[in-house]
Amino acid sequence: FYVEPKAQIVRKGDYRDCIGHVIAASSSHAETEAILHRAVGVLGWFIAPFPIVNKQNQCAAPHLPDS
C-alpha cells in the first residue's frame, strides 16, 4: 500500500476490492521471512461498520458489474 500512516482503506464489499501484497527480497530465506514478519506486523487492522443512513437503500447481496 502506498498510503500515509493512519489513512483509511475502505472496502466496497464487491468486485472493486483489491487484495494487498507484501513483497520482500533478501539473500537468505530466513532474512526474507523476518522482513515479511516485520512488514506485516506494522499493519494495523481495524474493522468498523458504517452507520446506516437509510435502510431502504440497503440490499442483501453486493452489486455485480453489468455484463
mmCIF file of the N, C-alpha and C atoms, coordinates in Angstrom:
data_MODEL
# 
_entry.id   MODEL 
# 
loop_
_atom_site.group_PDB 
_atom_site.id 
_atom_site.type_symbol 
_atom_site.label_atom_id 
_atom_site.label_alt_id 
_atom_site.label_comp_id 
_atom_site.label_asym_id 
_atom_site.label_entity_id 
_atom_site.label_seq_id 
_atom_site.pdbx_PDB_ins_code 
_atom_site.Cartn_x 
_atom_site.Cartn_y 
_atom_site.Cartn_z 
_atom_site.occupancy 
_atom_site.B_iso_or_equiv 
_atom_site.pdbx_formal_charge 
_atom_site.auth_seq_id 
_atom_site.auth_comp_id 
_atom_site.auth_asym_id 
_atom_site.auth_atom_id 
_atom_site.pdbx_PDB_model_num 
ATOM 1   N N  . PHE A 1 1  ? 0.838   -1.177  0.000   1.00 0.00 ? 1  PHE A N  1 
ATOM 2   C CA . PHE A 1 1  ? 0.000   0.000   0.000   1.00 0.00 ? 1  PHE A CA 1 
ATOM 3   C C  . PHE A 1 1  ? 0.880   1.236   0.000   1.00 0.00 ? 1  PHE A C  1 
ATOM 4   N N  . TYR A 1 2  ? 0.539   2.174   -0.805  1.00 0.00 ? 2  TYR A N  1 
ATOM 5   C CA . TYR A 1 2  ? 1.240   3.446   -0.811  1.00 0.00 ? 2  TYR A CA 1 
ATOM 6   C C  . TYR A 1 2  ? 0.288   4.501   -0.252  1.00 0.00 ? 2  TYR A C  1 
ATOM 7   N N  . VAL A 1 3  ? 0.157   4.511   1.066   1.00 0.00 ? 3  VAL A N  1 
ATOM 8   C CA . VAL A 1 3  ? -0.740  5.449   1.732   1.00 0.00 ? 3  VAL A CA 1 
ATOM 9   C C  . VAL A 1 3  ? -0.024  6.054   2.930   1.00 0.00 ? 3  VAL A C  1 
ATOM 10  N N  . GLU A 1 4  ? -0.534  7.166   3.366   1.00 0.00 ? 4  GLU A N  1 
ATOM 11  C CA . GLU A 1 4  ? 0.009   7.827   4.550   1.00 0.00 ? 4  GLU A CA 1 
ATOM 12  C C  . GLU A 1 4  ? -0.366  7.042   5.807   1.00 0.00 ? 4  GLU A C  1 
ATOM 13  N N  . PRO A 1 5  ? 0.422   7.151   6.887   1.00 0.00 ? 5  PRO A N  1 
ATOM 14  C CA . PRO A 1 5  ? 0.044   6.496   8.142   1.00 0.00 ? 5  PRO A CA 1 
ATOM 15  C C  . PRO A 1 5  ? -1.332  6.968   8.605   1.00 0.00 ? 5  PRO A C  1 
ATOM 16  N N  . LYS A 1 6  ? -2.087  6.080   9.176   1.00 0.00 ? 6  LYS A N  1 
ATOM 17  C CA . LYS A 1 6  ? -3.431  6.334   9.705   1.00 0.00 ? 6  LYS A CA 1 
ATOM 18  C C  . LYS A 1 6  ? -4.473  6.592   8.611   1.00 0.00 ? 6  LYS A C  1 
ATOM 19  N N  . ALA A 1 7  ? -4.119  6.387   7.343   1.00 0.00 ? 7  ALA A N  1 
ATOM 20  C CA . ALA A 1 7  ? -5.093  6.581   6.260   1.00 0.00 ? 7  ALA A CA 1 
ATOM 21  C C  . ALA A 1 7  ? -6.115  5.455   6.301   1.00 0.00 ? 7  ALA A C  1 
ATOM 22  N N  . GLN A 1 8  ? -7.370  5.774   6.013   1.00 0.00 ? 8  GLN A N  1 
ATOM 23  C CA . GLN A 1 8  ? -8.414  4.764   5.990   1.00 0.00 ? 8  GLN A CA 1 
ATOM 24  C C  . GLN A 1 8  ? -8.411  4.056   4.644   1.00 0.00 ? 8  GLN A C  1 
ATOM 25  N N  . ILE A 1 9  ? -8.490  2.740   4.681   1.00 0.00 ? 9  ILE A N  1 
ATOM 26  C CA . ILE A 1 9  ? -8.636  1.933   3.482   1.00 0.00 ? 9  ILE A CA 1 
ATOM 27  C C  . ILE A 1 9  ? -10.031 1.342   3.563   1.00 0.00 ? 9  ILE A C  1 
ATOM 28  N N  . VAL A 1 10 ? -10.899 1.731   2.652   1.00 0.00 ? 10 VAL A N  1 
ATOM 29  C CA . VAL A 1 10 ? -12.305 1.355   2.723   1.00 0.00 ? 10 VAL A CA 1 
ATOM 30  C C  . VAL A 1 10 ? -12.609 0.279   1.693   1.00 0.00 ? 10 VAL A C  1 
ATOM 31  N N  . ARG A 1 11 ? -13.173 -0.824  2.168   1.00 0.00 ? 11 ARG A N  1 
ATOM 32  C CA . ARG A 1 11 ? -13.607 -1.892  1.270   1.00 0.00 ? 11 ARG A CA 1 
ATOM 33  C C  . ARG A 1 11 ? -15.001 -1.584  0.765   1.00 0.00 ? 11 ARG A C  1 
ATOM 34  N N  . LYS A 1 12 ? -15.242 -1.923  -0.483  1.00 0.00 ? 12 LYS A N  1 
ATOM 35  C CA . LYS A 1 12 ? -16.566 -1.743  -1.078  1.00 0.00 ? 12 LYS A CA 1 
ATOM 36  C C  . LYS A 1 12 ? -17.415 -2.995  -0.889  1.00 0.00 ? 12 LYS A C  1 
ATOM 37  N N  . GLY A 1 13 ? -16.790 -4.151  -0.689  1.00 0.00 ? 13 GLY A N  1 
ATOM 38  C CA . GLY A 1 13 ? -17.535 -5.390  -0.494  1.00 0.00 ? 13 GLY A CA 1 
ATOM 39  C C  . GLY A 1 13 ? -18.008 -6.013  -1.791  1.00 0.00 ? 13 GLY A C  1 
ATOM 40  N N  . ASP A 1 14 ? -17.387 -5.628  -2.903  1.00 0.00 ? 14 ASP A N  1 
ATOM 41  C CA . ASP A 1 14 ? -17.777 -6.207  -4.183  1.00 0.00 ? 14 ASP A CA 1 
ATOM 42  C C  . ASP A 1 14 ? -16.541 -6.381  -5.066  1.00 0.00 ? 14 ASP A C  1 
ATOM 43  N N  . TYR A 1 15 ? -16.737 -6.429  -6.367  1.00 0.00 ? 15 TYR A N  1 
ATOM 44  C CA . TYR A 1 15 ? -15.643 -6.689  -7.299  1.00 0.00 ? 15 TYR A CA 1 
ATOM 45  C C  . TYR A 1 15 ? -14.569 -5.603  -7.296  1.00 0.00 ? 15 TYR A C  1 
ATOM 46  N N  . ARG A 1 16 ? -14.825 -4.452  -6.699  1.00 0.00 ? 16 ARG A N  1 
ATOM 47  C CA . ARG A 1 16 ? -13.845 -3.364  -6.680  1.00 0.00 ? 16 ARG A CA 1 
ATOM 48  C C  . ARG A 1 16 ? -12.786 -3.528  -5.601  1.00 0.00 ? 16 ARG A C  1 
ATOM 49  N N  . ASP A 1 17 ? -12.983 -4.451  -4.664  1.00 0.00 ? 17 ASP A N  1 
ATOM 50  C CA . ASP A 1 17 ? -11.992 -4.666  -3.612  1.00 0.00 ? 17 ASP A CA 1 
ATOM 51  C C  . ASP A 1 17 ? -10.740 -5.314  -4.206  1.00 0.00 ? 17 ASP A C  1 
ATOM 52  N N  . CYS A 1 18 ? -9.609  -4.914  -3.709  1.00 0.00 ? 18 CYS A N  1 
ATOM 53  C CA . CYS A 1 18 ? -8.333  -5.486  -4.153  1.00 0.00 ? 18 CYS A CA 1 
ATOM 54  C C  . CYS A 1 18 ? -7.667  -6.203  -2.990  1.00 0.00 ? 18 CYS A C  1 
ATOM 55  N N  . ILE A 1 19 ? -6.790  -7.099  -3.319  1.00 0.00 ? 19 ILE A N  1 
ATOM 56  C CA . ILE A 1 19 ? -6.010  -7.802  -2.302  1.00 0.00 ? 19 ILE A CA 1 
ATOM 57  C C  . ILE A 1 19 ? -4.644  -7.131  -2.245  1.00 0.00 ? 19 ILE A C  1 
ATOM 58  N N  . GLY A 1 20 ? -4.182  -6.811  -1.049  1.00 0.00 ? 20 GLY A N  1 
ATOM 59  C CA . GLY A 1 20 ? -2.875  -6.202  -0.897  1.00 0.00 ? 20 GLY A CA 1 
ATOM 60  C C  . GLY A 1 20 ? -1.780  -7.253  -0.856  1.00 0.00 ? 20 GLY A C  1 
ATOM 61  N N  . HIS A 1 21 ? -0.579  -6.842  -1.146  1.00 0.00 ? 21 HIS A N  1 
ATOM 62  C CA . HIS A 1 21 ? 0.564   -7.750  -1.152  1.00 0.00 ? 21 HIS A CA 1 
ATOM 63  C C  . HIS A 1 21 ? 1.702   -7.118  -0.366  1.00 0.00 ? 21 HIS A C  1 
ATOM 64  N N  . VAL A 1 22 ? 2.453   -7.949  0.319   1.00 0.00 ? 22 VAL A N  1 
ATOM 65  C CA . VAL A 1 22 ? 3.693   -7.530  0.959   1.00 0.00 ? 22 VAL A CA 1 
ATOM 66  C C  . VAL A 1 22 ? 4.792   -8.331  0.291   1.00 0.00 ? 22 VAL A C  1 
ATOM 67  N N  . ILE A 1 23 ? 5.763   -7.649  -0.316  1.00 0.00 ? 23 ILE A N  1 
ATOM 68  C CA . ILE A 1 23 ? 6.832   -8.313  -1.053  1.00 0.00 ? 23 ILE A CA 1 
ATOM 69  C C  . ILE A 1 23 ? 8.155   -7.963  -0.391  1.00 0.00 ? 23 ILE A C  1 
ATOM 70  N N  . ALA A 1 24 ? 8.996   -8.974  -0.213  1.00 0.00 ? 24 ALA A N  1 
ATOM 71  C CA . ALA A 1 24 ? 10.321  -8.758  0.365   1.00 0.00 ? 24 ALA A CA 1 
ATOM 72  C C  . ALA A 1 24 ? 11.326  -9.642  -0.359  1.00 0.00 ? 24 ALA A C  1 
ATOM 73  N N  . ALA A 1 25 ? 12.560  -9.179  -0.449  1.00 0.00 ? 25 ALA A N  1 
ATOM 74  C CA . ALA A 1 25 ? 13.628  -9.959  -1.072  1.00 0.00 ? 25 ALA A CA 1 
ATOM 75  C C  . ALA A 1 25 ? 14.893  -9.797  -0.241  1.00 0.00 ? 25 ALA A C  1 
ATOM 76  N N  . SER A 1 26 ? 15.637  -10.880 -0.143  1.00 0.00 ? 26 SER A N  1 
ATOM 77  C CA . SER A 1 26 ? 16.877  -10.863 0.617   1.00 0.00 ? 26 SER A CA 1 
ATOM 78  C C  . SER A 1 26 ? 17.766  -11.989 0.106   1.00 0.00 ? 26 SER A C  1 
ATOM 79  N N  . SER A 1 27 ? 18.992  -12.019 0.576   1.00 0.00 ? 27 SER A N  1 
ATOM 80  C CA . SER A 1 27 ? 19.923  -13.062 0.138   1.00 0.00 ? 27 SER A CA 1 
ATOM 81  C C  . SER A 1 27 ? 19.684  -14.392 0.839   1.00 0.00 ? 27 SER A C  1 
ATOM 82  N N  . SER A 1 28 ? 18.916  -14.402 1.928   1.00 0.00 ? 28 SER A N  1 
ATOM 83  C CA . SER A 1 28 ? 18.641  -15.663 2.621   1.00 0.00 ? 28 SER A CA 1 
ATOM 84  C C  . SER A 1 28 ? 17.149  -15.797 2.914   1.00 0.00 ? 28 SER A C  1 
ATOM 85  N N  . HIS A 1 29 ? 16.698  -17.035 2.966   1.00 0.00 ? 29 HIS A N  1 
ATOM 86  C CA . HIS A 1 29 ? 15.293  -17.317 3.247   1.00 0.00 ? 29 HIS A CA 1 
ATOM 87  C C  . HIS A 1 29 ? 14.898  -16.795 4.633   1.00 0.00 ? 29 HIS A C  1 
ATOM 88  N N  . ALA A 1 30 ? 15.752  -17.009 5.621   1.00 0.00 ? 30 ALA A N  1 
ATOM 89  C CA . ALA A 1 30 ? 15.445  -16.589 6.994   1.00 0.00 ? 30 ALA A CA 1 
ATOM 90  C C  . ALA A 1 30 ? 15.308  -15.069 7.093   1.00 0.00 ? 30 ALA A C  1 
ATOM 91  N N  . GLU A 1 31 ? 16.194  -14.349 6.418   1.00 0.00 ? 31 GLU A N  1 
ATOM 92  C CA . GLU A 1 31 ? 16.130  -12.885 6.463   1.00 0.00 ? 31 GLU A CA 1 
ATOM 93  C C  . GLU A 1 31 ? 14.877  -12.374 5.738   1.00 0.00 ? 31 GLU A C  1 
ATOM 94  N N  . THR A 1 32 ? 14.532  -12.996 4.616   1.00 0.00 ? 32 THR A N  1 
ATOM 95  C CA . THR A 1 32 ? 13.314  -12.618 3.895   1.00 0.00 ? 32 THR A CA 1 
ATOM 96  C C  . THR A 1 32 ? 12.090  -12.840 4.764   1.00 0.00 ? 32 THR A C  1 
ATOM 97  N N  . GLU A 1 33 ? 12.047  -13.972 5.452   1.00 0.00 ? 33 GLU A N  1 
ATOM 98  C CA . GLU A 1 33 ? 10.924  -14.265 6.338   1.00 0.00 ? 33 GLU A CA 1 
ATOM 99  C C  . GLU A 1 33 ? 10.833  -13.237 7.467   1.00 0.00 ? 33 GLU A C  1 
ATOM 100 N N  . ALA A 1 34 ? 11.980  -12.849 8.028   1.00 0.00 ? 34 ALA A N  1 
ATOM 101 C CA . ALA A 1 34 ? 11.987  -11.850 9.102   1.00 0.00 ? 34 ALA A CA 1 
ATOM 102 C C  . ALA A 1 34 ? 11.486  -10.496 8.591   1.00 0.00 ? 34 ALA A C  1 
ATOM 103 N N  . ILE A 1 35 ? 11.893  -10.120 7.382   1.00 0.00 ? 35 ILE A N  1 
ATOM 104 C CA . ILE A 1 35 ? 11.436  -8.856  6.793   1.00 0.00 ? 35 ILE A CA 1 
ATOM 105 C C  . ILE A 1 35 ? 9.924   -8.881  6.606   1.00 0.00 ? 35 ILE A C  1 
ATOM 106 N N  . LEU A 1 36 ? 9.394   -9.998  6.102   1.00 0.00 ? 36 LEU A N  1 
ATOM 107 C CA . LEU A 1 36 ? 7.950   -10.125 5.897   1.00 0.00 ? 36 LEU A CA 1 
ATOM 108 C C  . LEU A 1 36 ? 7.189   -10.034 7.213   1.00 0.00 ? 36 LEU A C  1 
ATOM 109 N N  . HIS A 1 37 ? 7.690   -10.717 8.239   1.00 0.00 ? 37 HIS A N  1 
ATOM 110 C CA . HIS A 1 37 ? 7.022   -10.667 9.548   1.00 0.00 ? 37 HIS A CA 1 
ATOM 111 C C  . HIS A 1 37 ? 7.000   -9.246  10.102  1.00 0.00 ? 37 HIS A C  1 
ATOM 112 N N  . ARG A 1 38 ? 8.114   -8.518  9.946   1.00 0.00 ? 38 ARG A N  1 
ATOM 113 C CA . ARG A 1 38 ? 8.168   -7.128  10.408  1.00 0.00 ? 38 ARG A CA 1 
ATOM 114 C C  . ARG A 1 38 ? 7.184   -6.259  9.627   1.00 0.00 ? 38 ARG A C  1 
ATOM 115 N N  . ALA A 1 39 ? 7.143   -6.429  8.311   1.00 0.00 ? 39 ALA A N  1 
ATOM 116 C CA . ALA A 1 39 ? 6.263   -5.610  7.466   1.00 0.00 ? 39 ALA A CA 1 
ATOM 117 C C  . ALA A 1 39 ? 4.797   -5.851  7.801   1.00 0.00 ? 39 ALA A C  1 
ATOM 118 N N  . VAL A 1 40 ? 4.407   -7.101  7.943   1.00 0.00 ? 40 VAL A N  1 
ATOM 119 C CA . VAL A 1 40 ? 3.016   -7.421  8.263   1.00 0.00 ? 40 VAL A CA 1 
ATOM 120 C C  . VAL A 1 40 ? 2.682   -6.968  9.682   1.00 0.00 ? 40 VAL A C  1 
ATOM 121 N N  . GLY A 1 41 ? 3.655   -7.014  10.572  1.00 0.00 ? 41 GLY A N  1 
ATOM 122 C CA . GLY A 1 41 ? 3.432   -6.611  11.957  1.00 0.00 ? 41 GLY A CA 1 
ATOM 123 C C  . GLY A 1 41 ? 3.120   -5.137  12.130  1.00 0.00 ? 41 GLY A C  1 
ATOM 124 N N  . VAL A 1 42 ? 3.575   -4.288  11.200  1.00 0.00 ? 42 VAL A N  1 
ATOM 125 C CA . VAL A 1 42 ? 3.313   -2.856  11.340  1.00 0.00 ? 42 VAL A CA 1 
ATOM 126 C C  . VAL A 1 42 ? 1.949   -2.461  10.781  1.00 0.00 ? 42 VAL A C  1 
ATOM 127 N N  . LEU A 1 43 ? 1.295   -3.377  10.076  1.00 0.00 ? 43 LEU A N  1 
ATOM 128 C CA . LEU A 1 43 ? -0.054  -3.086  9.579   1.00 0.00 ? 43 LEU A CA 1 
ATOM 129 C C  . LEU A 1 43 ? -1.037  -3.165  10.732  1.00 0.00 ? 43 LEU A C  1 
ATOM 130 N N  . GLY A 1 44 ? -1.918  -2.205  10.818  1.00 0.00 ? 44 GLY A N  1 
ATOM 131 C CA . GLY A 1 44 ? -2.952  -2.219  11.849  1.00 0.00 ? 44 GLY A CA 1 
ATOM 132 C C  . GLY A 1 44 ? -4.305  -2.465  11.203  1.00 0.00 ? 44 GLY A C  1 
ATOM 133 N N  . TRP A 1 45 ? -5.030  -3.444  11.704  1.00 0.00 ? 45 TRP A N  1 
ATOM 134 C CA . TRP A 1 45 ? -6.333  -3.782  11.135  1.00 0.00 ? 45 TRP A CA 1 
ATOM 135 C C  . TRP A 1 45 ? -7.421  -3.411  12.123  1.00 0.00 ? 45 TRP A C  1 
ATOM 136 N N  . PHE A 1 46 ? -8.361  -2.620  11.669  1.00 0.00 ? 46 PHE A N  1 
ATOM 137 C CA . PHE A 1 46 ? -9.497  -2.237  12.484  1.00 0.00 ? 46 PHE A CA 1 
ATOM 138 C C  . PHE A 1 46 ? -10.713 -2.217  11.569  1.00 0.00 ? 46 PHE A C  1 
ATOM 139 N N  . ILE A 1 47 ? -11.704 -2.998  11.905  1.00 0.00 ? 47 ILE A N  1 
ATOM 140 C CA . ILE A 1 47 ? -12.906 -3.079  11.082  1.00 0.00 ? 47 ILE A CA 1 
ATOM 141 C C  . ILE A 1 47 ? -14.056 -2.460  11.855  1.00 0.00 ? 47 ILE A C  1 
ATOM 142 N N  . ALA A 1 48 ? -14.660 -1.440  11.278  1.00 0.00 ? 48 ALA A N  1 
ATOM 143 C CA . ALA A 1 48 ? -15.793 -0.765  11.915  1.00 0.00 ? 48 ALA A CA 1 
ATOM 144 C C  . ALA A 1 48 ? -16.906 -0.604  10.888  1.00 0.00 ? 48 ALA A C  1 
ATOM 145 N N  . PRO A 1 49 ? -18.132 -0.927  11.256  1.00 0.00 ? 49 PRO A N  1 
ATOM 146 C CA . PRO A 1 49 ? -19.241 -0.754  10.311  1.00 0.00 ? 49 PRO A CA 1 
ATOM 147 C C  . PRO A 1 49 ? -19.574 0.720   10.120  1.00 0.00 ? 49 PRO A C  1 
ATOM 148 N N  . PHE A 1 50 ? -20.064 1.035   8.926   1.00 0.00 ? 50 PHE A N  1 
ATOM 149 C CA . PHE A 1 50 ? -20.527 2.392   8.667   1.00 0.00 ? 50 PHE A CA 1 
ATOM 150 C C  . PHE A 1 50 ? -21.922 2.553   9.248   1.00 0.00 ? 50 PHE A C  1 
ATOM 151 N N  . PRO A 1 51 ? -22.281 3.741   9.678   1.00 0.00 ? 51 PRO A N  1 
ATOM 152 C CA . PRO A 1 51 ? -23.637 3.948   10.200  1.00 0.00 ? 51 PRO A CA 1 
ATOM 153 C C  . PRO A 1 51 ? -24.664 3.786   9.081   1.00 0.00 ? 51 PRO A C  1 
ATOM 154 N N  . ILE A 1 52 ? -25.829 3.261   9.429   1.00 0.00 ? 52 ILE A N  1 
ATOM 155 C CA . ILE A 1 52 ? -26.901 3.070   8.455   1.00 0.00 ? 52 ILE A CA 1 
ATOM 156 C C  . ILE A 1 52 ? -27.691 4.367   8.357   1.00 0.00 ? 52 ILE A C  1 
ATOM 157 N N  . VAL A 1 53 ? -27.717 4.941   7.162   1.00 0.00 ? 53 VAL A N  1 
ATOM 158 C CA . VAL A 1 53 ? -28.415 6.206   6.947   1.00 0.00 ? 53 VAL A CA 1 
ATOM 159 C C  . VAL A 1 53 ? -29.864 5.954   6.556   1.00 0.00 ? 53 VAL A C  1 
ATOM 160 N N  . ASN A 1 54 ? -30.075 5.042   5.604   1.00 0.00 ? 54 ASN A N  1 
ATOM 161 C CA . ASN A 1 54 ? -31.415 4.779   5.101   1.00 0.00 ? 54 ASN A CA 1 
ATOM 162 C C  . ASN A 1 54 ? -31.532 3.288   4.811   1.00 0.00 ? 54 ASN A C  1 
ATOM 163 N N  . LYS A 1 55 ? -32.314 2.567   5.579   1.00 0.00 ? 55 LYS A N  1 
ATOM 164 C CA . LYS A 1 55 ? -32.428 1.119   5.418   1.00 0.00 ? 55 LYS A CA 1 
ATOM 165 C C  . LYS A 1 55 ? -33.040 0.727   4.079   1.00 0.00 ? 55 LYS A C  1 
ATOM 166 N N  . GLN A 1 56 ? -33.798 1.599   3.427   1.00 0.00 ? 56 GLN A N  1 
ATOM 167 C CA . GLN A 1 56 ? -34.407 1.276   2.141   1.00 0.00 ? 56 GLN A CA 1 
ATOM 168 C C  . GLN A 1 56 ? -33.365 1.144   1.039   1.00 0.00 ? 56 GLN A C  1 
ATOM 169 N N  . ASN A 1 57 ? -32.205 1.766   1.207   1.00 0.00 ? 57 ASN A N  1 
ATOM 170 C CA . ASN A 1 57 ? -31.166 1.711   0.183   1.00 0.00 ? 57 ASN A CA 1 
ATOM 171 C C  . ASN A 1 57 ? -30.250 0.506   0.338   1.00 0.00 ? 57 ASN A C  1 
ATOM 172 N N  . GLN A 1 58 ? -30.439 -0.299  1.363   1.00 0.00 ? 58 GLN A N  1 
ATOM 173 C CA . GLN A 1 58 ? -29.598 -1.464  1.578   1.00 0.00 ? 58 GLN A CA 1 
ATOM 174 C C  . GLN A 1 58 ? -30.093 -2.626  0.740   1.00 0.00 ? 58 GLN A C  1 
ATOM 175 N N  . CYS A 1 59 ? -29.176 -3.524  0.389   1.00 0.00 ? 59 CYS A N  1 
ATOM 176 C CA . CYS A 1 59 ? -29.570 -4.748  -0.296  1.00 0.00 ? 59 CYS A CA 1 
ATOM 177 C C  . CYS A 1 59 ? -28.831 -5.911  0.342   1.00 0.00 ? 59 CYS A C  1 
ATOM 178 N N  . ALA A 1 60 ? -29.338 -7.118  0.167   1.00 0.00 ? 60 ALA A N  1 
ATOM 179 C CA . ALA A 1 60 ? -28.761 -8.296  0.809   1.00 0.00 ? 60 ALA A CA 1 
ATOM 180 C C  . ALA A 1 60 ? -27.496 -8.762  0.107   1.00 0.00 ? 60 ALA A C  1 
ATOM 181 N N  . ALA A 1 61 ? -27.394 -8.567  -1.204  1.00 0.00 ? 61 ALA A N  1 
ATOM 182 C CA . ALA A 1 61 ? -26.242 -9.042  -1.969  1.00 0.00 ? 61 ALA A CA 1 
ATOM 183 C C  . ALA A 1 61 ? -25.469 -7.853  -2.522  1.00 0.00 ? 61 ALA A C  1 
ATOM 184 N N  . PRO A 1 62 ? -24.141 -8.010  -2.665  1.00 0.00 ? 62 PRO A N  1 
ATOM 185 C CA . PRO A 1 62 ? -23.360 -6.924  -3.256  1.00 0.00 ? 62 PRO A CA 1 
ATOM 186 C C  . PRO A 1 62 ? -23.714 -6.756  -4.731  1.00 0.00 ? 62 PRO A C  1 
ATOM 187 N N  . HIS A 1 63 ? -23.510 -5.554  -5.244  1.00 0.00 ? 63 HIS A N  1 
ATOM 188 C CA . HIS A 1 63 ? -23.796 -5.283  -6.653  1.00 0.00 ? 63 HIS A CA 1 
ATOM 189 C C  . HIS A 1 63 ? -22.725 -5.909  -7.528  1.00 0.00 ? 63 HIS A C  1 
ATOM 190 N N  . LEU A 1 64 ? -23.119 -6.458  -8.638  1.00 0.00 ? 64 LEU A N  1 
ATOM 191 C CA . LEU A 1 64 ? -22.190 -7.029  -9.602  1.00 0.00 ? 64 LEU A CA 1 
ATOM 192 C C  . LEU A 1 64 ? -22.116 -6.104  -10.806 1.00 0.00 ? 64 LEU A C  1 
ATOM 193 N N  . PRO A 1 65 ? -20.986 -6.124  -11.526 1.00 0.00 ? 65 PRO A N  1 
ATOM 194 C CA . PRO A 1 65 ? -20.875 -5.245  -12.692 1.00 0.00 ? 65 PRO A CA 1 
ATOM 195 C C  . PRO A 1 65 ? -21.843 -5.675  -13.792 1.00 0.00 ? 65 PRO A C  1 
ATOM 196 N N  . ASP A 1 66 ? -22.276 -4.705  -14.597 1.00 0.00 ? 66 ASP A N  1 
ATOM 197 C CA . ASP A 1 66 ? -23.137 -5.026  -15.731 1.00 0.00 ? 66 ASP A CA 1 
ATOM 198 C C  . ASP A 1 66 ? -22.342 -5.798  -16.767 1.00 0.00 ? 66 ASP A C  1 
ATOM 199 N N  . SER A 1 67 ? -22.965 -6.796  -17.367 1.00 0.00 ? 67 SER A N  1 
ATOM 200 C CA . SER A 1 67 ? -22.273 -7.608  -18.386 1.00 0.00 ? 67 SER A CA 1 
ATOM 201 C C  . SER A 1 67 ? -22.322 -6.943  -19.732 1.00 0.00 ? 67 SER A C  1 
# 
